[in-house]
Amino acid sequence: MNHIRIRPETPPDIPAIFNVNLLAFGQPAEAQMVDKLRRDGDFIPELSLVAVMEGKIVGHILFPQITIASPEGSVPALALAPMAVLPELQHHGIGSLLVKEGLAACRRFGHRIVVVVGHPAYYPPFGFSPARERGIEAPFPVPDEAFMVIALVEGSLNGICGTVQYPPAFGGIVE
């Protein structure tokens, strides 16, 4: 596999990021969601990472802001969504590299909790576990094994329970 470099997105990357998400998902919804998150301010530029191979963007991962709403108040968290790799380069470790580097960046910037809706066999090796077992609920129907959470700081999930609230940009994706 050619050398892959992971770095934060820059403004000139935006069209390539849109294209990677469009091709990876085979529909425009996720790509449009990324653009809407940018516009709406639910976007942390340092946590929108691209995978670059031979000068070309071949993958993208985003960690937008969310909250976990409970009777005691709201707890800040991040979502891992979306994560995309060009179809012809999937299953070559680029997605895993994006997840590892992305979670490390989340830790560096002081974030404590990340939630993902994804493939039940893919995310546990990174430390994700079923969110409902921790008392965290999704605001939409999703199988227990596909709705996962990770504590980036030990103990950050202790006593946390409630329902995840996604930004409006997720409207067409998570409902």
C-alpha positions in Angstrom: 0.0 0.0 0.0 1.3 3.4 -0.9 2.1 5.9 1.9 -1.0 7.4 3.4 -0.8 10.7 5.2 -3.6 11.8 7.6 -4.1 15.5 8.1 -6.9 18.0 8.9 -8.9 19.3 6.0 -8.1 22.6 4.4 -10.6 24.8 2.4 -9.2 23.6 -1.0 -10.0 20.0 0.1 -13.8 20.6 0.3 -14.7 19.4 -3.3 -12.6 16.3 -2.9 -14.1 15.5 0.5 -17.6 15.8 -1.1 -16.6 13.5 -3.9 -15.1 10.8 -1.5 -18.3 10.8 0.6 -20.4 10.7 -2.5 -18.6 7.8 -4.1 -18.1 5.8 -0.8 -21.8 6.0 0.1 -23.2 5.9 -3.5 -25.6 8.8 -2.7 -25.2 12.5 -1.9 -26.8 12.5 1.6 -23.6 12.0 3.6 -21.6 14.5 1.5 -24.3 17.1 1.8 -24.4 16.5 5.6 -20.7 17.3 5.9 -21.2 20.5 4.0 -24.3 21.4 6.1 -22.3 20.7 9.4 -19.6 23.1 8.1 -22.2 25.8 7.4 -24.2 25.3 10.6 -21.2 25.5 13.0 -21.4 22.0 14.4 -18.1 21.3 12.8 -14.6 21.2 14.3 -12.1 21.8 11.5 -9.3 20.0 13.4 -11.5 16.9 13.6 -12.3 16.7 9.9 -9.4 14.6 8.7 -8.4 13.5 5.2 -6.3 10.5 4.1 -4.0 11.6 1.3 -2.2 9.2 -1.1 0.1 10.5 -3.8 -1.4 14.0 -3.4 -5.0 12.8 -3.8 -7.6 12.7 -1.1 -8.8 9.1 -0.8 -10.6 9.1 2.6 -12.3 11.4 5.1 -13.5 11.2 8.7 -15.5 13.7 10.7 -16.2 14.1 14.4 -19.0 16.7 14.7 -20.3 17.9 18.1 -23.3 16.2 19.7 -24.7 16.1 23.2 -26.1 13.4 25.4 -29.2 14.8 27.0 -30.1 13.5 30.4 -32.4 14.7 33.2 -29.3 16.1 34.9 -28.3 18.2 31.9 -26.4 17.9 28.6 -23.0 16.2 28.3 -20.8 17.2 25.3 -19.7 14.4 23.1 -18.7 13.8 19.5 -20.1 11.6 16.7 -17.9 9.6 14.4 -19.8 10.3 11.2 -19.2 10.0 8.4 -16.1 7.9 7.6 -15.5 7.3 3.9 -12.9 5.8 1.7 -12.9 5.7 -2.1 -14.6 2.4 -3.1 -11.5 1.1 -5.1 -9.3 1.6 -2.0 -11.7 0.2 0.7 -10.4 -2.8 2.7 -6.8 -1.6 2.5 -6.5 -0.2 6.0 -7.2 3.5 5.1 -10.4 3.6 7.2 -8.7 2.0 10.2 -5.9 4.6 9.9 -8.5 7.4 9.8 -10.3 6.0 12.9 -7.1 5.6 14.9 -5.7 9.0 13.9 -9.1 10.6 14.4 -9.6 9.2 17.9 -6.1 10.3 18.8 -6.9 13.9 17.6 -10.1 13.9 19.6 -8.1 13.0 22.7 -5.5 15.7 22.0 -8.2 18.3 21.8 -9.7 17.3 25.1 -12.8 15.5 24.0 -14.0 12.7 26.3 -16.8 10.7 24.5 -17.4 9.5 20.9 -20.6 7.8 19.6 -20.8 5.9 16.4 -23.6 4.1 14.4 -21.7 1.6 12.4 -20.8 -2.0 11.6 -20.8 -4.0 14.8 -17.6 -6.0 13.9 -15.6 -2.9 12.7 -15.6 -0.5 15.6 -15.0 -2.7 18.7 -11.3 -3.2 18.0 -10.9 0.6 18.4 -12.4 0.4 21.8 -16.1 1.0 21.0 -18.8 -0.9 22.9 -22.6 -1.0 22.8 -23.9 2.4 24.0 -27.1 1.1 25.4 -25.2 -1.1 27.8 -23.8 2.2 29.2 -27.3 3.8 29.4 -26.9 5.9 26.3 -29.8 5.8 23.8 -30.1 6.7 20.2 -32.9 9.2 19.1 -33.9 6.8 16.3 -34.3 3.0 15.9 -30.9 1.3 15.5 -29.8 -2.2 16.5 -28.1 -2.3 19.8 -24.9 -3.8 18.3 -24.6 -1.0 15.8 -24.9 1.9 18.2 -21.6 2.2 20.1 -19.6 4.5 22.3 -16.0 5.0 23.5 -14.7 6.8 26.5 -11.6 8.7 25.3 -10.7 9.4 29.0 -11.0 6.7 31.5 -14.2 7.2 33.6 -15.7 9.8 31.3 -18.8 7.5 30.8 -19.3 6.9 34.5 -22.8 8.1 35.5 -23.6 9.3 32.0 -27.0 8.2 30.7 -29.4 9.8 28.3 -30.3 10.3 24.7 -27.9 11.4 22.0 -28.9 14.7 20.3 -27.5 15.1 16.8 -27.2 18.4 15.0 -29.9 19.3 12.4 -27.6 18.4 9.6 -28.0 14.7 10.5 -31.8 14.9 9.8 -31.8 12.9 6.6 -29.1 10.4 7.7 -30.1 9.2 11.2 -33.8 9.2 11.0 
